[in-house]
Amino acid sequence: MGLYDRYLAARLRYEDDERPDHVAVIITERDLLEQGAYDTLQDAFDWAFEYGADRVTVSVSVLDEAAVPTLERQFDDIDGPRPIAVRTPDDDLPADAPIQVNIGLGGKHEFTAAVRTLATAVRDGDVEPDAIDADDIEEHLVFPKEPDLVIKTGAERLSDFMIWQSVYSELYFTDVNWRDFRKRDYLRALREYGRRNRRFGR
């Protein structure tokens, strides 16, 4: 760890601000083509758990779905510090692992599938329409857990990512591209998160 990284880590300890339990990172298929991209991912997992997170979600936006199987195999080879659950557009099994990876499964698709499942249950007489609430939607999402902090590298725009779950998340944008993302960038995101007053829609 460099001197500046040590300074940021010391500031985090001194300020004792709230830290996120669930951190999500949005990257792109193109980011993963850069040399060292998967090493950065493994480092980011370590940083997250080192600084108090108990869950990390990585969302990989994909332009060409033909790349999904290759990316999935790459993630299978990652030696993560915690168990990893990888989901793709073909999956509907909820991800429940300390590290969750979303490869090309858009938020609109995920939400639509959840609503379609509930609509089928209503049609079959298993559920009353008036009885459906937010918890029922969440039970049918592939990634049901809400992130506290969402980090987007490279540009100030979100992809089609966890549109239901991230509605009250704190969003942190950095101009740093994923290939250059370092521990100091992660620590800066944590410091910014600690300064914010979360309102959860209120």
C-alpha positions in Angstrom: 0.0 0.0 0.0 1.4 3.4 -1.0 1.8 6.4 1.3 -1.4 8.1 0.1 -3.4 4.9 0.4 -2.2 4.6 4.0 -3.3 8.2 4.6 -6.8 7.5 3.2 -7.1 4.3 5.3 -6.1 6.3 8.4 -8.7 9.0 7.7 -11.3 6.3 7.3 -10.4 4.9 10.7 -10.3 8.3 12.3 -13.6 9.5 10.9 -15.4 6.3 11.8 -18.2 7.0 9.3 -20.7 4.4 8.3 -19.5 2.0 5.7 -21.6 0.0 3.2 -22.5 -3.6 3.9 -23.2 -4.3 0.2 -21.0 -2.8 -2.5 -21.9 -3.0 -6.2 -19.5 -2.3 -9.0 -20.6 -1.6 -12.6 -18.0 -2.5 -15.3 -18.3 -3.3 -19.0 -17.3 -6.2 -21.2 -14.7 -4.0 -22.8 -13.2 -3.3 -19.4 -12.5 -7.0 -18.9 -10.5 -7.1 -22.2 -7.9 -4.9 -20.6 -4.7 -6.5 -19.3 -5.0 -7.0 -15.5 -8.7 -6.5 -15.3 -9.4 -9.7 -13.4 -6.5 -9.0 -11.0 -8.2 -5.7 -10.2 -11.4 -7.6 -9.6 -9.8 -9.9 -7.1 -8.1 -6.9 -5.4 -11.5 -5.1 -5.2 -13.1 -8.1 -3.5 -10.3 -8.0 -0.9 -10.7 -4.3 -0.4 -14.5 -4.6 0.1 -14.3 -7.3 2.7 -11.3 -5.7 4.4 -13.3 -2.5 4.9 -16.5 -4.1 6.3 -18.6 -5.2 3.4 -20.3 -8.6 3.7 -21.5 -8.7 0.1 -20.1 -7.5 -3.3 -22.0 -7.5 -6.6 -20.3 -7.0 -9.9 -22.4 -6.2 -12.9 -20.8 -6.6 -16.3 -22.8 -4.9 -19.1 -22.5 -6.8 -22.3 -23.0 -5.5 -25.9 -22.8 -8.9 -27.5 -24.5 -11.8 -25.7 -22.3 -14.2 -27.6 -19.5 -13.1 -25.2 -21.4 -14.2 -22.1 -20.2 -17.9 -22.0 -16.6 -16.8 -22.3 -16.9 -14.2 -19.5 -18.7 -16.8 -17.4 -15.8 -19.2 -17.8 -13.3 -16.4 -16.8 -15.2 -15.7 -13.6 -15.2 -19.4 -12.8 -11.4 -19.2 -12.7 -11.3 -16.3 -10.2 -9.9 -17.3 -6.8 -12.2 -15.0 -4.7 -11.9 -14.5 -1.0 -15.5 -15.7 -0.6 -17.9 -18.0 -2.6 -19.0 -16.5 -5.9 -22.3 -16.9 -7.7 -22.4 -16.0 -11.4 -25.7 -15.4 -13.2 -26.4 -14.7 -16.9 -29.5 -13.8 -19.0 -30.4 -17.5 -19.1 -30.6 -17.8 -15.3 -33.6 -17.3 -13.0 -32.1 -18.9 -9.8 -31.6 -16.2 -7.2 -28.0 -15.4 -6.4 -27.2 -15.8 -2.7 -23.4 -15.7 -2.2 -21.0 -13.1 -0.6 -19.8 -12.3 -4.2 -22.4 -12.1 -6.9 -21.6 -11.6 -10.5 -24.2 -10.4 -13.1 -23.0 -10.9 -16.7 -25.4 -9.3 -19.2 -28.6 -9.8 -17.1 -30.3 -6.4 -17.5 -32.4 -4.9 -14.8 -35.4 -4.5 -17.1 -35.2 -8.2 -18.1 -34.9 -9.2 -14.5 -37.8 -7.1 -13.3 -40.0 -8.2 -16.3 -39.4 -11.8 -15.5 -40.4 -11.3 -11.8 -43.6 -9.6 -12.8 -44.4 -12.3 -15.4 -43.9 -15.0 -12.7 -46.3 -13.1 -10.4 -48.8 -12.6 -13.2 -48.8 -16.3 -13.8 -49.4 -17.0 -10.1 -52.4 -14.6 -10.2 -53.8 -16.2 -13.3 -53.5 -19.6 -11.7 -55.3 -18.3 -8.6 -52.3 -18.8 -6.3 -52.0 -15.1 -5.4 -54.5 -12.3 -5.0 -53.5 -9.2 -7.0 -54.2 -6.9 -4.0 -51.9 -9.0 -1.9 -48.8 -8.4 -4.0 -46.3 -6.0 -2.5 -42.6 -5.0 -2.9 -41.4 -8.1 -1.0 -43.1 -10.4 -3.5 -41.3 -8.7 -6.3 -38.0 -9.0 -4.5 -38.5 -12.7 -3.9 -38.6 -13.3 -7.6 -35.5 -11.3 -8.6 -32.2 -13.0 -9.4 -30.3 -10.4 -7.4 -32.7 -9.6 -4.5 -30.3 -7.8 -2.2 -30.2 -4.0 -2.3 -26.7 -2.5 -2.6 -25.8 0.4 -0.2 -23.1 1.8 -2.6 -22.9 1.5 -6.4 -19.5 2.4 -7.9 -19.5 3.2 -11.7 -16.0 3.6 -13.3 -15.2 5.4 -16.5 -18.2 7.6 -17.0 -21.2 9.3 -15.3 -23.9 7.1 -16.6 -25.6 3.9 -15.4 -26.3 0.8 -17.5 -29.4 -1.3 -17.3 -28.4 -2.5 -13.8 -30.5 -3.5 -10.8 -33.1 -0.9 -11.5 -35.3 -2.1 -8.7 -32.7 -2.8 -6.1 -30.6 0.3 -6.5 -33.4 2.9 -6.2 -32.1 4.0 -2.8 -28.4 3.2 -3.3 -25.8 5.8 -3.0 -24.2 6.2 -6.5 -20.5 7.0 -6.8 -19.1 7.9 -10.2 -15.4 8.1 -11.0 -13.6 9.1 -14.2 -11.0 6.4 -13.5 -11.3 3.5 -15.9 -11.5 0.0 -14.5 -8.0 -0.8 -15.7 -6.6 2.0 -13.6 -8.9 1.5 -10.5 -6.7 1.3 -7.4 -7.2 0.9 -3.7 -7.1 4.7 -3.2 -10.1 5.0 -5.6 -12.0 2.5 -3.6 -11.2 4.3 -0.3 -12.3 7.6 -1.8 -15.6 6.0 -2.7 -16.0 4.8 1.0 -15.1 8.3 2.3 -17.7 9.9 0.0 -20.3 7.3 1.1 -19.6 8.1 4.8 -20.2 11.8 4.3 -23.7 11.3 2.7 -27.0 11.4 4.6 -29.0 8.5 3.3 -32.7 9.3 3.1 -34.1 6.0 1.5 -36.6 8.0 -0.5 -37.8 10.1 2.4 
